Amino acid sequence: MFTLLDLDDSKTLAIKVSDKLTHEDYEKHFIPMLEEHITKHGKVNIFIEAENFQGWEWEAAWDDFKTGIKHRNEFKKVAIVGDKAWEKWLSKTVGLFMDAEVKYFTHDQREEAVKWVKCCGHCKK
């Protein structure tokens, strides 16, 4: 399931992922949200917070891959907040397919992740 979060930053699409993602989650929620955000703001930042995330159904994993490839040049930064080793590994793999800076944070580093993804390069790191 995707839940929209508010980081008070129009250039950042912030979402929480939980449970097991389905094709319907992508088709009805994530892809329309992402494409609307890109249409309004051009290149965007993505903040993903994984909570009780159980992965993807097969078709949803394919949706995720296709969407990432289709929009790979439209992301600036992707912050992934999670607590599982495979989520950290996945964040490194995602970075290979996108023209974006991708960084993984633990839940204890959530505030750092928010600051990092919102920073345009002129703020203190």
Contacts in CASP RR format, 6 or more apart in sequence:
PFRMAT RR
TARGET T0000
AUTHOR 0000-0000-0000
METHOD contacts of the structure
MODEL  1
MFTLLDLDDSKTLAIKVSDKLTHEDYEKHFIPMLEEHITKHGKVNIFIEA
ENFQGWEWEAAWDDFKTGIKHRNEFKKVAIVGDKAWEKWLSKTVGLFMDA
EVKYFTHDQREEAVKWVKCCGHCKK
1 17 0 8 1.000
1 18 0 8 1.000
1 19 0 8 1.000
1 21 0 8 1.000
1 25 0 8 1.000
2 15 0 8 1.000
2 16 0 8 1.000
2 17 0 8 1.000
2 21 0 8 1.000
2 25 0 8 1.000
2 29 0 8 1.000
2 30 0 8 1.000
2 33 0 8 1.000
3 15 0 8 1.000
3 16 0 8 1.000
3 17 0 8 1.000
3 18 0 8 1.000
4 14 0 8 1.000
4 15 0 8 1.000
4 33 0 8 1.000
5 14 0 8 1.000
5 15 0 8 1.000
5 16 0 8 1.000
5 47 0 8 1.000
5 49 0 8 1.000
6 14 0 8 1.000
7 14 0 8 1.000
7 47 0 8 1.000
7 114 0 8 1.000
7 117 0 8 1.000
7 118 0 8 1.000
9 45 0 8 1.000
9 118 0 8 1.000
10 40 0 8 1.000
10 41 0 8 1.000
11 41 0 8 1.000
11 43 0 8 1.000
11 44 0 8 1.000
11 45 0 8 1.000
11 76 0 8 1.000
11 118 0 8 1.000
12 44 0 8 1.000
12 45 0 8 1.000
12 46 0 8 1.000
12 47 0 8 1.000
12 117 0 8 1.000
12 118 0 8 1.000
13 33 0 8 1.000
13 34 0 8 1.000
13 37 0 8 1.000
13 44 0 8 1.000
13 45 0 8 1.000
13 46 0 8 1.000
13 47 0 8 1.000
14 46 0 8 1.000
14 47 0 8 1.000
14 49 0 8 1.000
15 30 0 8 1.000
15 33 0 8 1.000
15 46 0 8 1.000
15 47 0 8 1.000
15 48 0 8 1.000
15 49 0 8 1.000
16 48 0 8 1.000
16 49 0 8 1.000
16 50 0 8 1.000
16 51 0 8 1.000
17 48 0 8 1.000
17 49 0 8 1.000
17 50 0 8 1.000
17 51 0 8 1.000
17 53 0 8 1.000
18 50 0 8 1.000
18 51 0 8 1.000
18 52 0 8 1.000
18 53 0 8 1.000
19 52 0 8 1.000
19 53 0 8 1.000
19 54 0 8 1.000
20 54 0 8 1.000
20 55 0 8 1.000
20 56 0 8 1.000
20 57 0 8 1.000
20 60 0 8 1.000
21 55 0 8 1.000
21 56 0 8 1.000
21 57 0 8 1.000
21 60 0 8 1.000
21 64 0 8 1.000
22 56 0 8 1.000
22 57 0 8 1.000
22 59 0 8 1.000
22 60 0 8 1.000
23 57 0 8 1.000
23 59 0 8 1.000
23 60 0 8 1.000
23 63 0 8 1.000
25 60 0 8 1.000
26 60 0 8 1.000
26 63 0 8 1.000
26 64 0 8 1.000
26 67 0 8 1.000
27 63 0 8 1.000
30 67 0 8 1.000
31 63 0 8 1.000
31 67 0 8 1.000
34 44 0 8 1.000
34 67 0 8 1.000
34 71 0 8 1.000
35 71 0 8 1.000
37 44 0 8 1.000
38 44 0 8 1.000
38 71 0 8 1.000
38 74 0 8 1.000
42 74 0 8 1.000
43 74 0 8 1.000
43 75 0 8 1.000
43 76 0 8 1.000
44 74 0 8 1.000
44 75 0 8 1.000
44 76 0 8 1.000
45 75 0 8 1.000
45 76 0 8 1.000
45 77 0 8 1.000
45 78 0 8 1.000
45 79 0 8 1.000
45 117 0 8 1.000
45 118 0 8 1.000
46 75 0 8 1.000
46 77 0 8 1.000
46 78 0 8 1.000
46 79 0 8 1.000
46 100 0 8 1.000
46 117 0 8 1.000
47 79 0 8 1.000
47 81 0 8 1.000
47 113 0 8 1.000
47 114 0 8 1.000
47 117 0 8 1.000
48 78 0 8 1.000
48 79 0 8 1.000
48 80 0 8 1.000
48 81 0 8 1.000
49 81 0 8 1.000
49 82 0 8 1.000
49 110 0 8 1.000
50 80 0 8 1.000
50 81 0 8 1.000
50 82 0 8 1.000
50 83 0 8 1.000
50 84 0 8 1.000
50 87 0 8 1.000
51 82 0 8 1.000
53 82 0 8 1.000
53 84 0 8 1.000
53 87 0 8 1.000
55 61 0 8 1.000
56 64 0 8 1.000
65 97 0 8 1.000
68 97 0 8 1.000
68 98 0 8 1.000
69 97 0 8 1.000
72 97 0 8 1.000
72 98 0 8 1.000
72 99 0 8 1.000
72 100 0 8 1.000
73 99 0 8 1.000
75 98 0 8 1.000
75 99 0 8 1.000
75 100 0 8 1.000
76 100 0 8 1.000
76 101 0 8 1.000
77 100 0 8 1.000
77 101 0 8 1.000
77 102 0 8 1.000
77 103 0 8 1.000
77 116 0 8 1.000
77 117 0 8 1.000
78 91 0 8 1.000
78 94 0 8 1.000
78 95 0 8 1.000
78 98 0 8 1.000
78 100 0 8 1.000
78 101 0 8 1.000
78 102 0 8 1.000
78 103 0 8 1.000
78 117 0 8 1.000
79 103 0 8 1.000
79 105 0 8 1.000
79 113 0 8 1.000
79 114 0 8 1.000
79 116 0 8 1.000
79 117 0 8 1.000
80 87 0 8 1.000
80 90 0 8 1.000
80 91 0 8 1.000
80 94 0 8 1.000
80 102 0 8 1.000
80 103 0 8 1.000
80 104 0 8 1.000
80 105 0 8 1.000
81 104 0 8 1.000
81 105 0 8 1.000
81 106 0 8 1.000
81 107 0 8 1.000
81 109 0 8 1.000
81 110 0 8 1.000
81 113 0 8 1.000
82 88 0 8 1.000
82 104 0 8 1.000
82 105 0 8 1.000
82 106 0 8 1.000
82 107 0 8 1.000
83 106 0 8 1.000
83 107 0 8 1.000
87 104 0 8 1.000
88 104 0 8 1.000
91 102 0 8 1.000
91 103 0 8 1.000
91 104 0 8 1.000
92 102 0 8 1.000
92 104 0 8 1.000
94 102 0 8 1.000
95 102 0 8 1.000
103 113 0 8 1.000
103 116 0 8 1.000
105 112 0 8 1.000
105 113 0 8 1.000
105 116 0 8 1.000
115 123 0 8 1.000
116 125 0 8 1.000
119 125 0 8 1.000
END
